[in-house]
Amino acid sequence: MRRSLLCVFLLLSGCAPFTLAPLTTDHPANPDAMVAPQRPVSKTLAYTSSDLPSPRVAATVAAAQQGDHEAHHETQSSTSQTVVGEGKVVATVPSANQIVVEHGPIKDFMDAMTMGYQIDPPTLLEGLKSGDRVRFTIDVNKKTIVKIEKLKE
């Protein structure tokens, strides 16, 4: 009997309505909350440490990218110190001593692809612009372009 009375009481009284506390303006779900400013996407290949979330994430990303990149390389001959390729300049980034080149296969080095390369010395970038056809020499150990010449079209 007690049990049935308790059930009847609970059914008749109903549950107290539950209301959520209002969201504060610093809560991300509040429509008036401040929105983090959107950073513009970099138009260069030069990234600073402030562009990356943390050093640990940066190291993981760099290792993953290097692993993906290495998959494109073919077996290198141990006697070869430099390789030569030809391609088209996609972009130059003088502030980072880099060039982006769309190139064909480079014999005994890598498949055809579009890729950014370090340039040494930086003066090799002088006079180059997007769309130029070039022949370039890569130092295999440094993975750096050490010679580049503009081809006539």
DOMAR-173468 format. One line per field, with one value per atom (N, C-alpha, C): x, y, z; atom name. Coordinates in Angstrom, 1 decimal, always signed. Example, Ala and Ser with C-alpha at 12.3 -4.5 7.8 and 13.67 -1.06 7.14 Angstrom:
<recs>
east	+13.2; +12.3; +13.2; +12.8; +13.7; +12.9
north	-5.7; -4.5; -3.3; -2.2; -1.1; +0.0
up	+7.8; +7.8; +7.8; +7.1; +7.1; +7.9
atom	N; CA; C; N; CA; C
</recs>
This chain:
<recs>
east	+0.8; +0.0; +0.9; +1.9; +2.8; +3.4; +3.8; +4.4; +3.5; +2.3; +1.3; +1.0; +1.0; +0.8; +1.9; +3.1; +4.3; +4.3; +3.9; +3.8; +2.7; +1.6; +0.5; +0.9; +1.6; +2.1; +3.1; +4.0; +5.0; +4.3; +3.4; +2.7; +1.9; +1.2; +0.4; +1.2; +2.3; +3.0; +3.9; +4.2; +5.0; +6.5; +7.3; +8.7; +8.8; +9.6; +9.9; +10.5; +10.1; +10.7; +12.2; +13.0; +14.5; +14.8; +15.5; +15.9; +17.4; +18.0; +19.4; +19.8; +20.9; +21.4; +21.7; +21.5; +21.9; +23.4; +23.7; +25.1; +25.8; +27.0; +27.7; +28.3; +28.7; +29.2; +30.6; +31.3; +32.5; +32.3; +31.1; +30.8; +30.8; +31.4; +31.5; +30.1; +29.1; +27.8; +26.9; +27.3; +26.5; +26.7; +25.6; +25.7; +26.4; +26.4; +27.1; +28.6; +29.0; +30.4; +31.4; +32.5; +33.6; +34.1; +34.2; +34.7; +36.2; +37.0; +38.4; +38.6; +39.6; +39.8; +40.3; +39.8; +40.3; +41.6; +42.6; +43.9; +43.9; +44.4; +44.5; +45.4; +45.1; +46.0; +47.2; +48.3; +49.6; +49.7; +50.2; +50.4; +51.8; +52.6; +54.0; +54.2; +55.4; +55.7; +56.4; +56.7; +57.5; +56.5; +56.6; +55.7; +56.6; +56.1; +56.8; +56.2; +56.9; +56.4; +55.0; +54.7; +53.4; +52.3; +52.6; +51.5; +51.1; +51.9; +51.7; +51.1; +50.2; +49.6; +50.6; +51.5; +52.5; +53.7; +54.8; +56.0; +55.8; +55.1; +54.9; +54.1; +53.0; +52.2; +53.0; +53.8; +54.6; +55.6; +56.2; +57.1; +56.4; +55.2; +54.4; +54.0; +53.6; +53.2; +54.4; +55.5; +56.7; +57.1; +57.1; +57.5; +56.5; +55.2; +54.3; +54.5; +54.7; +54.9; +56.2; +57.2; +58.5; +58.3; +57.5; +57.3; +56.5; +55.5; +54.7; +55.6; +56.5; +57.4; +58.4; +58.9; +59.9; +59.3; +58.0; +57.3; +57.5; +57.7; +57.8; +59.2; +60.1; +61.5; +61.7; +62.5; +62.9; +64.3; +64.8; +66.1; +67.2; +68.0; +69.0; +70.3; +71.1; +72.4; +73.3; +74.2; +75.0; +76.1; +76.4; +77.5; +77.0; +75.7; +75.1; +75.0; +75.6; +75.6; +74.5; +74.3; +73.3; +72.5; +71.3; +70.4; +69.9; +69.4; +69.0; +67.5; +66.7; +65.3; +64.9; +63.8; +63.2; +61.8; +61.3; +60.0; +59.6; +58.4; +57.9; +57.8; +58.2; +58.2; +56.7; +56.2; +54.9; +54.9; +55.9; +56.0; +57.5; +57.9; +59.1; +58.8; +59.6; +59.5; +60.8; +61.3; +62.6; +62.8; +61.8; +62.0; +62.4; +62.0; +62.3; +63.3; +63.9; +64.9; +64.3; +63.0; +62.3; +61.8; +61.6; +60.9; +60.0; +58.8; +57.9; +58.0; +58.2; +58.4; +57.5; +56.9; +56.1; +57.0; +57.5; +58.5; +58.1; +58.8; +58.6; +59.4; +59.4; +60.2; +61.7; +62.4; +63.8; +64.4; +65.1; +65.7; +66.4; +66.1; +66.7; +66.6; +65.6; +65.4; +63.9; +63.0; +61.6; +60.7; +59.5; +58.4; +58.1; +57.3; +56.8; +55.9; +56.0; +55.2; +55.4; +54.6; +54.8; +55.3; +56.4; +57.1; +57.9; +58.0; +58.8; +60.2; +61.2; +62.6; +63.3; +64.2; +65.1; +66.1; +66.6; +67.5; +68.8; +69.9; +71.2; +72.2; +72.7; +72.5; +71.2; +70.7; +69.4; +69.4; +70.6; +70.7; +70.1; +70.0; +69.5; +68.0; +67.3; +65.9; +65.8; +66.9; +66.8; +66.4; +65.4; +65.0; +64.0; +63.7; +62.7; +61.3; +60.3; +58.9; +58.0; +56.8; +55.9; +55.7; +55.7; +55.5; +56.8; +57.9; +59.2; +59.5; +60.0; +60.5; +62.0; +62.4; +63.7; +64.3; +65.6; +66.4; +67.1; +67.0; +67.6; +68.4; +69.4; +70.2; +70.0; +69.7; +69.4; +70.6; +71.1; +72.0; +71.2; +71.5; +70.7; +70.8; +71.9; +72.1; +71.3; +71.4; +70.8; +69.3; +68.9; +67.6; +67.4; +68.4; +68.3; +68.8; +68.1; +68.5; +69.7; +70.8; +72.1; +72.4; +71.6; +71.9; +70.5; +70.2; +69.0; +69.2; +68.7; +68.8; +67.4; +67.1; +65.9; +66.0; +65.0; +65.0; +64.2; +64.7; +63.9; +62.7; +61.6; +60.3; +60.2
north	-1.2; +0.0; +1.3; +1.2; +2.4; +2.7; +1.6; +1.7; +2.3; +1.9; +2.4; +3.9; +4.3; +5.7; +6.5; +6.0; +6.8; +6.9; +5.9; +6.0; +7.0; +7.0; +7.9; +9.3; +9.5; +10.8; +11.4; +10.5; +11.0; +11.3; +10.5; +10.7; +12.0; +12.2; +13.4; +14.7; +14.6; +15.8; +16.2; +15.2; +15.4; +15.7; +15.9; +16.2; +17.7; +18.2; +19.7; +20.0; +21.1; +21.4; +21.8; +21.3; +21.5; +22.6; +23.6; +24.7; +24.8; +25.0; +25.2; +26.6; +26.8; +28.1; +28.8; +30.1; +30.8; +30.7; +30.6; +30.5; +31.9; +31.9; +33.1; +33.5; +34.7; +35.1; +34.5; +33.9; +33.3; +31.8; +31.3; +29.9; +29.9; +28.9; +28.9; +28.7; +28.1; +27.9; +29.2; +30.2; +31.4; +32.2; +32.6; +33.3; +34.6; +35.2; +36.5; +36.3; +35.0; +34.8; +35.3; +35.7; +36.3; +35.1; +35.4; +34.4; +34.6; +33.5; +33.6; +34.1; +35.0; +35.6; +34.5; +34.5; +33.5; +34.0; +33.2; +33.5; +33.4; +34.3; +34.1; +33.0; +32.3; +31.2; +31.8; +31.2; +31.7; +31.5; +32.5; +32.4; +32.0; +31.7; +31.3; +29.9; +29.4; +28.1; +28.3; +29.5; +29.7; +29.8; +28.9; +28.9; +29.1; +29.8; +30.0; +29.1; +29.0; +28.1; +28.6; +29.9; +30.3; +29.9; +29.4; +28.9; +27.5; +26.8; +25.4; +25.3; +24.4; +24.3; +24.1; +23.1; +22.9; +22.2; +22.2; +21.6; +20.1; +19.4; +18.0; +17.7; +18.5; +18.3; +18.6; +19.6; +20.0; +18.9; +18.3; +17.2; +16.0; +15.7; +14.6; +14.8; +16.1; +16.4; +16.4; +16.9; +16.9; +15.5; +14.6; +13.2; +12.5; +12.8; +12.2; +12.7; +14.0; +14.5; +14.0; +13.9; +13.3; +11.9; +11.1; +9.7; +9.6; +10.5; +10.6; +11.0; +11.9; +12.4; +11.3; +10.6; +9.5; +8.4; +8.2; +7.2; +7.4; +8.7; +9.0; +8.8; +8.7; +8.5; +7.1; +7.0; +5.6; +5.4; +4.1; +3.8; +4.7; +5.3; +6.1; +5.3; +5.7; +5.0; +5.7; +5.0; +5.5; +6.4; +6.3; +7.1; +8.5; +8.6; +9.9; +10.9; +12.1; +13.2; +14.2; +14.3; +15.3; +14.6; +15.2; +14.7; +16.0; +15.8; +17.0; +16.7; +17.8; +17.7; +18.9; +18.8; +19.9; +20.1; +21.4; +21.6; +23.1; +23.4; +24.8; +25.3; +26.6; +27.3; +27.6; +27.1; +27.4; +28.7; +28.8; +30.0; +30.1; +31.3; +31.5; +32.2; +31.8; +32.4; +32.8; +34.0; +34.5; +34.6; +35.0; +35.2; +33.9; +32.8; +31.5; +30.7; +31.3; +30.6; +29.3; +29.4; +28.3; +28.5; +27.4; +27.5; +26.3; +26.5; +25.4; +25.1; +23.8; +23.4; +22.3; +22.3; +21.2; +20.5; +19.3; +18.7; +17.3; +16.8; +15.4; +14.5; +13.2; +12.3; +12.6; +12.4; +12.7; +11.3; +10.9; +9.5; +9.1; +8.0; +7.4; +8.3; +9.2; +10.1; +10.1; +10.6; +10.7; +10.8; +10.5; +10.6; +12.0; +12.2; +13.5; +14.0; +15.3; +15.9; +17.4; +18.1; +19.5; +19.6; +20.2; +20.2; +21.5; +21.8; +22.9; +22.5; +23.2; +22.9; +24.1; +23.8; +24.8; +25.2; +26.4; +26.9; +27.3; +26.9; +27.3; +27.5; +28.7; +29.9; +30.6; +31.5; +32.2; +33.0; +33.4; +34.2; +33.5; +32.2; +31.4; +31.8; +32.4; +32.8; +34.1; +34.8; +36.1; +35.9; +36.7; +36.6; +35.5; +34.7; +33.6; +34.0; +33.6; +33.9; +32.7; +32.8; +31.7; +31.5; +30.3; +30.0; +29.7; +30.1; +29.9; +28.4; +28.0; +26.6; +26.6; +25.6; +25.6; +24.2; +24.1; +22.9; +23.1; +22.2; +22.4; +21.2; +21.4; +20.3; +20.3; +19.1; +18.9; +18.1; +18.7; +18.0; +16.9; +15.6; +14.5; +14.5; +14.7; +14.6; +15.7; +16.9; +18.1; +18.2; +17.6; +17.7; +19.2; +19.8; +21.3; +21.5; +22.5; +22.9; +23.7; +23.3; +24.0; +24.7; +24.4; +25.1; +25.1; +26.2; +26.3; +27.3; +26.9; +27.7; +27.8; +29.0; +29.3; +28.7; +27.9; +27.4; +28.3; +28.4; +29.2; +28.4; +29.0; +28.4; +28.3
up	+0.0; +0.0; +0.0; +0.8; +0.9; -0.5; -1.1; -2.4; -3.4; -3.4; -4.4; -4.1; -2.8; -2.5; -3.0; -2.8; -3.2; -4.8; -5.5; -6.9; -7.4; -6.7; -7.0; -6.7; -5.6; -5.2; -6.3; -6.7; -7.7; -9.0; -9.4; -10.7; -10.7; -9.6; -9.5; -9.3; -8.6; -8.4; -9.6; -10.4; -11.6; -11.2; -12.1; -11.9; -11.9; -11.1; -11.1; -12.4; -13.1; -14.4; -14.2; -15.1; -15.0; -16.1; -15.6; -16.5; -16.4; -17.6; -17.7; -17.3; -16.7; -16.4; -17.7; -17.8; -19.0; -19.3; -20.6; -21.0; -20.8; -20.3; -20.2; -21.6; -21.7; -23.0; -23.3; -22.3; -22.7; -23.0; -23.0; -23.4; -24.9; -25.5; -27.0; -27.7; -27.0; -27.6; -27.5; -26.8; -26.7; -28.0; -28.6; -29.9; -29.8; -28.6; -28.4; -27.9; -27.9; -27.4; -28.4; -27.9; -28.9; -29.7; -31.0; -31.9; -32.1; -32.1; -32.3; -33.7; -33.9; -35.2; -36.1; -37.4; -38.4; -38.9; -38.9; -39.4; -41.0; -41.7; -43.1; -43.5; -44.6; -45.0; -45.6; -45.3; -45.8; -47.3; -48.0; -49.4; -49.8; -48.8; -49.0; -48.4; -48.6; -48.0; -46.7; -46.3; -45.1; -43.9; -43.0; -41.8; -40.6; -39.6; -38.4; -37.3; -36.2; -35.1; -34.6; -34.7; -34.2; -35.1; -36.4; -37.2; -36.9; -36.1; -35.7; -34.3; -34.0; -32.7; -31.6; -31.7; -30.7; -31.3; -30.6; -31.2; -31.4; -30.5; -30.6; -31.8; -32.1; -33.3; -34.5; -34.5; -35.6; -36.0; -35.0; -35.2; -35.8; -35.3; -35.9; -37.3; -37.6; -38.9; -39.9; -39.5; -40.3; -40.6; -39.6; -39.8; -40.8; -40.6; -41.5; -43.0; -43.1; -44.5; -45.1; -44.3; -44.8; -45.2; -44.5; -44.8; -46.1; -46.3; -47.6; -48.7; -48.5; -49.5; -49.9; -48.9; -49.2; -50.1; -50.0; -50.7; -52.2; -52.6; -54.0; -54.6; -53.7; -54.1; -54.6; -55.6; -56.1; -55.4; -55.6; -55.0; -55.6; -54.7; -55.2; -55.3; -56.3; -56.5; -55.5; -54.8; -53.8; -54.3; -55.6; -56.2; -56.7; -56.8; -57.3; -56.2; -56.5; -55.5; -56.0; -57.3; -57.8; -58.8; -59.0; -60.1; -60.8; -62.0; -62.8; -63.2; -63.1; -63.5; -64.3; -65.0; -65.7; -65.3; -65.3; -65.0; -65.1; -64.5; -64.6; -63.2; -63.1; -61.8; -61.5; -60.3; -59.8; -59.0; -58.1; -57.2; -56.7; -56.4; -55.7; -54.4; -53.4; -52.0; -51.6; -52.0; -51.7; -50.2; -49.4; -48.0; -47.3; -47.9; -47.3; -48.1; -49.2; -50.0; -50.6; -51.1; -51.6; -53.0; -53.7; -55.0; -55.1; -55.8; -56.0; -57.5; -57.8; -59.2; -59.5; -60.6; -61.2; -62.2; -61.9; -62.7; -63.1; -64.2; -64.6; -63.7; -64.1; -63.3; -63.3; -62.2; -62.1; -62.0; -63.0; -63.1; -61.8; -61.3; -60.1; -58.8; -58.8; -57.7; -57.2; -58.1; -57.7; -58.9; -58.7; -59.7; -60.0; -61.1; -61.4; -60.3; -60.0; -59.0; -58.9; -58.1; -57.8; -56.4; -56.2; -54.9; -54.6; -53.3; -52.9; -52.6; -53.0; -52.7; -52.1; -51.2; -50.7; -51.8; -51.9; -52.9; -52.1; -52.6; -52.1; -53.2; -53.5; -52.8; -53.2; -52.3; -52.6; -53.8; -54.3; -55.5; -56.8; -56.7; -57.8; -58.1; -57.2; -57.5; -58.3; -58.4; -59.1; -60.5; -61.0; -62.3; -62.7; -61.7; -61.9; -61.5; -62.3; -61.9; -62.3; -61.8; -62.1; -63.6; -64.0; -65.4; -66.2; -65.6; -66.3; -66.4; -67.5; -67.7; -67.2; -66.4; -65.8; -65.9; -65.8; -65.6; -64.3; -63.4; -62.1; -61.6; -60.8; -60.2; -58.7; -58.2; -56.8; -56.2; -55.0; -54.2; -53.5; -53.8; -53.2; -51.7; -51.1; -49.7; -49.0; -49.5; -48.9; -49.3; -50.4; -51.0; -51.3; -51.8; -52.1; -53.6; -54.2; -55.6; -55.4; -56.1; -56.1; -57.4; -58.5; -59.7; -60.4; -61.1; -61.8; -63.0; -64.2; -65.3; -66.0; -66.5; -67.2; -68.6; -69.1; -70.4; -71.4; -72.6; -73.6; -74.0; -74.2; -74.5; -76.0
atom	N; CA; C; N; CA; C; N; CA; C; N; CA; C; N; CA; C; N; CA; C; N; CA; C; N; CA; C; N; CA; C; N; CA; C; N; CA; C; N; CA; C; N; CA; C; N; CA; C; N; CA; C; N; CA; C; N; CA; C; N; CA; C; N; CA; C; N; CA; C; N; CA; C; N; CA; C; N; CA; C; N; CA; C; N; CA; C; N; CA; C; N; CA; C; N; CA; C; N; CA; C; N; CA; C; N; CA; C; N; CA; C; N; CA; C; N; CA; C; N; CA; C; N; CA; C; N; CA; C; N; CA; C; N; CA; C; N; CA; C; N; CA; C; N; CA; C; N; CA; C; N; CA; C; N; CA; C; N; CA; C; N; CA; C; N; CA; C; N; CA; C; N; CA; C; N; CA; C; N; CA; C; N; CA; C; N; CA; C; N; CA; C; N; CA; C; N; CA; C; N; CA; C; N; CA; C; N; CA; C; N; CA; C; N; CA; C; N; CA; C; N; CA; C; N; CA; C; N; CA; C; N; CA; C; N; CA; C; N; CA; C; N; CA; C; N; CA; C; N; CA; C; N; CA; C; N; CA; C; N; CA; C; N; CA; C; N; CA; C; N; CA; C; N; CA; C; N; CA; C; N; CA; C; N; CA; C; N; CA; C; N; CA; C; N; CA; C; N; CA; C; N; CA; C; N; CA; C; N; CA; C; N; CA; C; N; CA; C; N; CA; C; N; CA; C; N; CA; C; N; CA; C; N; CA; C; N; CA; C; N; CA; C; N; CA; C; N; CA; C; N; CA; C; N; CA; C; N; CA; C; N; CA; C; N; CA; C; N; CA; C; N; CA; C; N; CA; C; N; CA; C; N; CA; C; N; CA; C; N; CA; C; N; CA; C; N; CA; C; N; CA; C; N; CA; C; N; CA; C; N; CA; C; N; CA; C; N; CA; C; N; CA; C; N; CA; C; N; CA; C; N; CA; C; N; CA; C; N; CA; C; N; CA; C; N; CA; C; N; CA; C; N; CA; C; N; CA; C; N; CA; C; N; CA; C; N; CA; C; N; CA; C; N; CA; C; N; CA; C; N; CA; C; N; CA; C; N; CA; C; N; CA; C; N; CA; C; N; CA; C; N; CA; C; N; CA; C; N; CA; C; N; CA; C; N; CA; C; N; CA; C; N; CA; C; N; CA; C; N; CA; C; N; CA; C
</recs>
